[in-house]
């Protein structure tokens, strides 16, 4: 066989292989366009297509990674061809962006690049809306802004890492609001609520305000409308937050304060916020005692926002003693309700129970003044006076009878005055016995120090009326 024949054969073989490949490709395309398959795809809901695309994109990313490793000589086999995505029209994406309920249902299947696009579009529309209502705004500027909204930013792709910790961006509009209101409710800063605000800016109402020393009015988001859309209600128990949501919101709120602090994370806004939240959450029993300390956390946060109160660790420790007393009372209320000391039991987990514990009435009305009157008040384990609890004892109530305040790792508590600073058992003093078998607290009367009787036996002191 001549060399020309060999060459011709090789060319034919090459062409045959290419033809075979083309035939296979054509067959593959033909199969994906079978009428039955096309009909099935058309019947897929938007949610089904988005969920399938999410899975396909993750697998495609793995294929690209395998192919890159193969081309770099790090793998013997390359990745298979990437799969096609199910079609989602621009009208459908717009519907997801503009419909809050639809967005909430589908957001877990929305790729990051589309979330970014939605945010940019919402911000552009919100800006156009604000400009159109601003004093002196030019219609041409608004029209130009809407025209440019058709243009998309260049997509910057990245490989998703499900093990990485992600932070939700805080919309800059919240900073403008905070300059005017000074205080923004903590529930706004949960991840879901921040995402909602970013993606629905165009649907949030605005208001015109004038900052001090400003000559012109500025448009900011209407706080009441945000609270209504997020279903945040003033006066809700624990601000409507669970412990997990509180931790999440606190972390985002700290970032928020750091961003607007002129000195960054070294400024007093940032350092106070960090110290304040860590005091409550940096405890092994933080979640277990959440219902007891959360109202006090809000009280001290509002004191800072209203009067710029400094962070004082001793003051916080003294406040924590009220948490411990409230927790002790909550454990013994069911027992005391059937004793001679007439108590109102707080049902575990009830709204009224949470509210009373939250208000730290400690307990609301620990024993009757006597007679048939329904008027009942707290009695202080420290001074024996009616009208306040030990956790509410102040200098105006006079001196403690025998016990003294001691500084424990968890805050100020009633302890023995003999220099050993032993914490006194509240349960024993209230009912004469302690249910804890491992209790190491002193079982002595807070009124006189005797171990022969408990404080509420009133053997060493006459009961106050």
PyMOL commands that set and color helices and strands:
alter all, ss='L'
color gray80, all
select helices_A, chain A and resi 3-32+35-43+46-71+90-98+100-109+112-133+139-148+172-181+186-189+191-199+201-203+223-229+237-240+243-260+264-266+268-281+290-307+313-336+351-359+390-392+395-397+426-431+455-457
alter helices_A, ss='H'
color red, helices_A
select strands_A, chain A and resi 206-209+218-221+367-368+376-377+404-408+411-415
alter strands_A, ss='S'
color yellow, strands_A
deselect
rebuild
show_as cartoon
